[in-house]
Amino acid sequence: MQEDDAGLRARLIKVGVELVTREGTQALSLREIARRAGVSHGAPRRYFPTHLELLSAIAREGFAALGAEVARALGDGQADPRAQLTTLGRAYLGFALANRGMYELMFRHDLLESNHLGLREASLPLFHLVTDLLMRAGLRPGVDPRIAAGVLWANAHGLAQLWGWGSLQLTTGSAELEPLLRATLEAHLGPEPR
């Protein structure tokens, strides 16, 4: 029985997701993905004309998984915006630390074509959510919410990277990431109201 085009395309993406999850971005060659999918090394080119397009399709799955994890964590979204930002931060950092290879790929725009295969559409909703929550939580007057969201995202990304490498534990002496997340949010929003 011949596998249809959609099935083979989905299998190539699935194999790529498994590969990046287990072995990291350095393992994501077209040849290796094809080998593990059980197809010729030229077969992926039928569905993904460039290596970047296949990597983008794999990263899109990561953004979908992160989005689903954040949605689960936020639940009905009825908590106050600051509490939601804290919850979102925990979910984001948890995902980053549990899925290091995928997380790296998702933000390596030098490896991706963000305007192909819906990658931009998969990645922007989370950024817009952060922007909205920051606006509702109360930014200082004159602060562009997109810039604030970008800086907060960069801070969270740095926390994930440095924590994953063991650098923050060494420099701060902290055994937990939570105080660093709270300090990051306070730097952007001021102290938590009492």
VODRENRO-230340 format. One line per field, with one value per residue (C-alpha): residue number from 1; residue in one letter; x, z, y. Coordinates in pm, 1 decimal. Each point is the difference from the previous one (the first is absolute). Layout:
i: NUM / ...
aa: a / ...
c1: X / ...
c3: Z / ...
c2: Y / ...
This chain:
i: 1 / 2 / 3 / 4 / 5 / 6 / 7 / 8 / 9 / 10 / 11 / 12 / 13 / 14 / 15 / 16 / 17 / 18 / 19 / 20 / 21 / 22 / 23 / 24 / 25 / 26 / 27 / 28 / 29 / 30 / 31 / 32 / 33 / 34 / 35 / 36 / 37 / 38 / 39 / 40 / 41 / 42 / 43 / 44 / 45 / 46 / 47 / 48 / 49 / 50 / 51 / 52 / 53 / 54 / 55 / 56 / 57 / 58 / 59 / 60 / 61 / 62 / 63 / 64 / 65 / 66 / 67 / 68 / 69 / 70 / 71 / 72 / 73 / 74 / 75 / 76 / 77 / 78 / 79 / 80 / 81 / 82 / 83 / 84 / 85 / 86 / 87 / 88 / 89 / 90 / 91 / 92 / 93 / 94 / 95 / 96 / 97 / 98 / 99 / 100 / 101 / 102 / 103 / 104 / 105 / 106 / 107 / 108 / 109 / 110 / 111 / 112 / 113 / 114 / 115 / 116 / 117 / 118 / 119 / 120 / 121 / 122 / 123 / 124 / 125 / 126 / 127 / 128 / 129 / 130 / 131 / 132 / 133 / 134 / 135 / 136 / 137 / 138 / 139 / 140 / 141 / 142 / 143 / 144 / 145 / 146 / 147 / 148 / 149 / 150 / 151 / 152 / 153 / 154 / 155 / 156 / 157 / 158 / 159 / 160 / 161 / 162 / 163 / 164 / 165 / 166 / 167 / 168 / 169 / 170 / 171 / 172 / 173 / 174 / 175 / 176 / 177 / 178 / 179 / 180 / 181 / 182 / 183 / 184 / 185 / 186 / 187 / 188 / 189 / 190 / 191 / 192 / 193 / 194
aa: m / q / e / d / d / a / g / l / r / a / r / l / i / k / v / g / v / e / l / v / t / r / e / g / t / q / a / l / s / l / r / e / i / a / r / r / a / g / v / s / h / g / a / p / r / r / y / f / p / t / h / l / e / l / l / s / a / i / a / r / e / g / f / a / a / l / g / a / e / v / a / r / a / l / g / d / g / q / a / d / p / r / a / q / l / t / t / l / g / r / a / y / l / g / f / a / l / a / n / r / g / m / y / e / l / m / f / r / h / d / l / l / e / s / n / h / l / g / l / r / e / a / s / l / p / l / f / h / l / v / t / d / l / l / m / r / a / g / l / r / p / g / v / d / p / r / i / a / a / g / v / l / w / a / n / a / h / g / l / a / q / l / w / g / w / g / s / l / q / l / t / t / g / s / a / e / l / e / p / l / l / r / a / t / l / e / a / h / l / g / p / e / p / r
c1: 0.0 / 147.3 / 10.4 / -175.0 / 182.7 / -158.8 / 91.6 / 363.6 / 26.4 / -142.7 / 236.9 / 303.3 / -107.7 / -67.4 / 341.8 / 156.4 / -183.4 / 119.5 / 354.5 / 29.0 / -157.0 / 248.7 / 315.6 / -30.2 / 17.5 / 339.0 / -161.5 / -258.4 / 151.1 / -230.0 / 191.0 / -44.7 / -369.3 / -53.4 / 196.4 / -201.1 / -323.3 / 102.1 / 4.7 / 267.8 / 212.0 / -160.6 / -360.6 / -34.7 / 67.8 / -337.6 / -176.0 / 260.9 / 201.9 / 254.5 / 142.3 / -119.5 / -359.6 / 14.4 / 160.1 / -272.1 / -271.1 / 165.8 / 26.9 / -367.5 / -82.2 / 203.8 / -192.7 / -326.4 / 112.2 / 113.0 / -327.2 / -199.5 / 205.0 / -52.0 / -374.5 / -24.2 / 191.4 / -213.4 / -324.8 / -299.6 / 218.2 / -199.0 / 293.2 / 131.9 / 248.6 / 307.0 / -87.4 / -52.8 / 342.5 / 155.7 / -181.2 / 94.8 / 363.2 / 4.1 / -149.6 / 244.9 / 303.6 / -125.0 / -42.1 / 342.7 / 176.7 / -191.1 / 37.4 / 343.0 / 64.5 / -341.4 / 18.1 / 332.1 / -134.2 / -313.7 / 202.2 / 283.1 / -133.4 / 332.5 / -113.1 / -364.4 / -218.7 / -252.8 / -216.5 / -52.9 / -222.7 / -191.6 / 295.5 / -63.6 / -369.5 / 94.3 / 250.0 / -168.5 / -310.6 / 212.2 / 180.7 / -335.3 / -123.1 / 303.3 / -56.0 / -367.5 / 73.5 / 267.5 / -242.4 / -267.9 / 248.8 / 93.3 / 308.5 / 153.9 / -137.8 / 177.8 / 133.6 / -69.2 / -164.6 / 167.3 / 342.8 / -76.9 / -123.4 / 313.3 / 226.4 / -195.5 / 18.9 / 375.5 / 33.6 / -195.9 / 207.0 / 319.7 / -127.0 / -74.0 / 336.5 / 211.8 / -193.4 / 30.6 / 375.6 / 28.6 / 133.2 / -273.9 / 15.0 / 373.0 / -11.7 / -313.8 / 23.0 / -369.3 / -117.1 / -334.9 / -97.1 / -317.1 / 172.7 / 174.6 / -329.7 / -161.1 / 293.4 / -31.2 / -369.7 / 63.0 / 264.7 / -266.0 / -309.8 / 130.5 / -48.5 / -303.6 / -281.5 / -69.6
c3: 0.0 / -110.1 / 257.0 / -127.9 / -35.6 / 310.4 / 204.5 / -107.7 / 52.4 / 352.3 / 69.4 / -102.9 / 238.5 / 279.4 / -45.9 / 6.3 / 323.0 / 160.9 / -122.6 / 126.1 / 330.9 / 57.2 / -165.1 / -53.6 / -303.0 / -115.0 / -87.5 / -238.0 / -338.7 / -291.2 / -48.5 / 363.2 / 7.7 / -323.2 / 133.8 / 321.2 / -194.8 / -217.3 / -330.5 / -251.3 / 87.4 / -286.6 / 104.4 / 241.6 / -288.8 / -153.2 / 297.5 / 123.6 / -284.0 / 248.8 / 325.4 / 160.9 / -94.4 / 171.4 / 308.8 / -0.4 / -11.9 / 294.9 / 195.9 / -69.9 / 191.5 / 290.3 / 1.6 / -10.2 / 298.4 / 193.9 / -79.5 / 121.1 / 319.6 / 70.7 / -70.3 / 243.3 / 266.0 / -36.3 / 9.4 / -35.8 / -0.4 / 280.7 / 234.8 / 18.8 / -277.3 / 224.6 / 132.1 / -358.6 / -98.8 / 288.4 / -106.2 / -361.8 / 103.5 / 195.0 / -294.5 / -242.8 / 215.3 / 70.0 / -371.3 / -79.8 / 258.0 / -83.0 / -379.5 / -43.2 / -357.8 / -124.3 / 196.3 / -161.9 / -347.8 / 55.5 / 54.5 / -246.0 / -276.4 / -174.4 / -58.6 / -78.2 / -261.6 / 222.5 / -286.9 / -124.8 / 115.2 / 253.8 / 235.3 / 58.8 / 59.3 / 252.7 / 188.1 / 17.4 / 210.7 / 309.1 / -52.2 / -39.7 / 319.9 / 190.5 / -147.9 / 100.7 / 353.4 / 46.3 / -111.6 / 235.0 / 287.4 / -28.8 / -180.0 / 78.4 / -221.6 / -331.5 / -5.9 / -329.5 / 97.1 / -291.2 / 109.7 / 361.6 / -112.1 / -210.4 / 290.7 / 239.7 / -251.8 / -34.7 / 378.9 / 21.4 / -283.7 / 180.8 / 322.9 / -182.0 / -176.6 / 299.4 / 235.9 / -245.3 / -17.4 / 380.0 / -6.9 / 206.5 / 275.9 / 28.3 / -12.0 / 207.7 / 236.8 / -65.2 / -8.2 / -146.7 / -310.7 / 150.1 / 183.5 / -325.6 / -189.9 / 266.1 / -9.7 / -378.7 / 20.8 / 275.2 / -216.7 / -265.3 / 210.6 / 332.8 / 331.2 / 37.6 / 172.7 / 353.0
c2: 0.0 / 331.6 / 279.0 / 312.8 / 330.2 / 153.7 / -306.9 / 3.4 / 374.4 / -38.0 / -291.8 / 207.1 / 275.9 / -251.3 / -159.0 / 347.6 / 84.5 / -324.3 / 56.4 / 358.8 / -102.4 / -281.3 / 130.8 / 374.9 / 224.8 / -129.0 / -335.4 / 150.6 / -73.2 / -86.8 / -323.0 / -108.1 / 87.9 / -195.3 / -298.5 / -14.2 / 41.5 / -296.1 / 190.3 / 94.0 / 301.6 / 192.7 / -71.6 / 296.1 / 240.7 / -97.3 / 158.6 / 245.8 / 153.0 / 135.1 / -123.7 / 324.5 / -78.3 / -338.9 / 154.0 / 266.8 / -267.2 / -176.8 / 327.3 / 69.0 / -317.5 / 135.3 / 327.8 / -194.9 / -209.3 / 307.7 / 177.2 / -299.9 / -18.1 / 370.2 / -31.3 / -294.6 / 192.6 / 314.8 / -194.6 / 228.7 / 311.9 / 160.5 / 65.7 / 354.4 / 87.8 / -4.3 / -347.3 / -113.2 / 137.5 / -194.4 / -317.1 / 55.6 / 54.5 / -326.3 / -189.1 / 160.5 / -76.8 / -352.5 / -65.3 / 146.3 / -215.2 / -319.8 / 39.7 / 155.6 / -111.8 / 106.1 / 325.7 / 85.9 / -74.2 / 208.6 / 315.7 / -59.6 / 221.0 / -40.0 / -361.2 / 70.8 / 160.9 / 167.8 / 113.7 / -356.7 / -283.6 / 207.7 / 37.6 / 368.7 / -68.0 / -268.0 / 217.0 / 340.6 / -83.1 / -60.0 / 330.7 / 176.8 / -165.0 / 129.7 / 346.7 / -2.4 / -121.4 / 266.2 / 273.0 / -126.4 / -41.2 / 366.7 / 120.2 / 337.3 / 279.6 / 36.7 / -356.6 / -176.3 / -331.6 / -184.1 / 116.7 / -92.6 / -343.7 / -48.4 / 89.6 / -222.2 / -285.0 / 55.4 / -8.9 / -326.1 / -145.5 / 98.0 / -155.3 / -325.3 / -10.7 / 95.5 / -229.0 / -289.1 / 52.4 / 18.4 / 356.9 / 165.7 / -258.5 / 64.1 / 380.2 / 60.5 / -294.6 / -63.0 / -358.9 / 104.1 / 192.1 / 153.2 / 291.0 / 94.8 / -5.0 / 219.6 / 244.3 / 18.8 / 85.8 / 255.8 / 167.0 / 53.2 / 61.0 / 125.4 / -177.6 / -219.1 / 189.3 / -113.0
